[in-house]
Amino acid sequence: MQDLIPSVPIINLAHTLKLKVVAEGVETEEQSKLLKLLNCDEMQGCLFSKPIPAEQFEALLARNLPSAG
């Protein structure tokens, strides 16, 4: 977890500035758990979803959005 050590002051600074923190490239449960302990606001990476083509993402998004009306 040495690679996450620099994240601590960055997360703290962002929160001091009232910013949300998004961690990119999260690949393991261990990384995710540590980032949660560090109060990281959002995470994305292969742990949550492998990359998919834009058309597939748009279809997935359209299926999961509530319909207007």
N, C-alpha and C positions, 0 to 999 in steps of 0.2 A: 503494500500500500504506500510505498515511498512516493509513487507518482502523484498521490493525492495530497501530500503535505503542502505543496504550494497553494492548494485550493482554500485552505483555512483562512488566511488573511484576505484573500480575494472575496470569499463569501461574506466575511465580516464587514469588509469595506462596502460591498454592494448593499448589504442590509442597512448599514449606517446611512447610506445615501438613499434609502427607501426604494431600492431597486430589487427586482426579482432576479434570481440566479437560475440559469438553465445549464446543467451539465450535459455536454455532448460526448458521445463515444463510450457510454456506459455499456460494458460487455459482461460483467459478472455480478452475481448476487452480492458478493462481498463489497464491490464498489458501490452498489446501490444502497446497501445497509449503512456503509460509512457516510455516504453523501446525505442520507436521511438524518443520521446523527449530527451532521454538520449543519443541518437545517437548509439544505439545498432545496429550492422551491420546485423545480421541475427537472426531469431527466429524459434523455433520449439516447438511443443507441441500439445495437444489435440484441441486447438483452430483451428489449421490448418488441422489436420488429426488425426483421431483415429488410434491407432496401428493396423497394418494389417500384415498378414503372409508374410514371405519373398517371397514366390512364387507369391503372388498377387502383391507385390511391384515390383518384377522383370518384370511381365507382364505389369504393368502400365508404368514403366520406358521404356520398349522396345517400347511401342506404342507412347511414346512422344519424343523419340530421333530421330533426323533427320537421314535419312539413308545415309550411306557412299557411295559415288559414284556419 
